[in-house]
Amino acid sequence: MKHIRKYVRNLVTLLGIFMLFGLCACGSSQNGQQEENEQKTIMEGNEEEIKEGIKEEGKEEKPEANMQTESETDRIEEQLNVITNHCMELWQKSDMANTDEMYFIHYTVTDLDQNGRLEVISASVQGTGIYTYSSYFEVNEQLDGLNQCEIHTEKGDSGADIVGETVPVYYDRDKDAYHYIFSDYTRDGMAVSYENIRDISLKNGEITDNVLAYKESIYDENGVETADCFDAETGEKIDMEQYESVADTVFTELQKKRAVFLWEGKWMSEWREMSREQIQDMLQKSYEGFSIDDK
């Protein structure tokens, strides 16, 4: 009996020990589960905060983009106001200002060098020789006035026939320069005419007007043309195909694009009679019609 009682006591002791370990393990498991649940809750909370942060960040970016667009629009309007306010001054400063009221003047608004400051260009075709005279004015850096662009070309020569809807333009990415290709046609009586292809570019407030090739034509009594073409740089004679493709040859490594212009032409007397609102509306439409795009 003593042995049996001793055995029972040992068995009870062992069962107590096992139960104690079981309770500890259970408590540890519950604590571990609780910690896991708490960690999961924290992670889910952080994830929600991150999502909300992304949403808020996205919301903040939109007004900035709108503000930038509005700023650009305001900048254009400000420049058009400057051009409008100085419109009569432009006419007085232009090459045709000291002529009579009967000249037909063309105007257009551009951004030839794409620097964000607008230009207003005036052009007039005069005389029996069909000479074109042009003036370029660019809004200054302070956006409160206009600077007349100096034109680098031979004095007395007819300027390019710039009044047109579309012309090729070559972009020099390294120099950030745009080369617009125009032609010029003049006559010397009924039997002789001169024509050339030229490159016009605007950089740092100055216009460079460079002849690439030229053509001299003589017409007989039946109007039949005999033409000779020359490379302007070398003076060497070239054929008609070389003459017509001279811009592609000279600017072969540059990116070729297309420039679109919107000109408005009136007699000088009509320009002077326009109200400020009419002038600004014309300038606005002209600028909106100017573009440079890929061919």
Secondary structure, 3 states (H helix, E strand, C coil): CHHHHHHHHHHHHHHHHHHHHHHHHHHHHHHHHHHHHHHHHHHHHHHHHHHHHHHHHHHHHHHHHHHHHHHHHHHHHHHHHHHHHCHHHHHHHCCCCCCCCCCEEEEEEECCCCCCCCEEEEEEEECCCCEEEEEEEEECCCCCCEEECEEECCCCCCCCCCCCCEEEEEEECCCCEEEEEEEEEEEECCCEEEEEEEEEEEECCEEEEEEEEEEEEEECCCCCEEEEEEECCCCCEECHHHHHCHHHHHCCCCEEEEEECCCEEEEHHHHHHCCHHHHHHHHHHHHHCCEEEEC
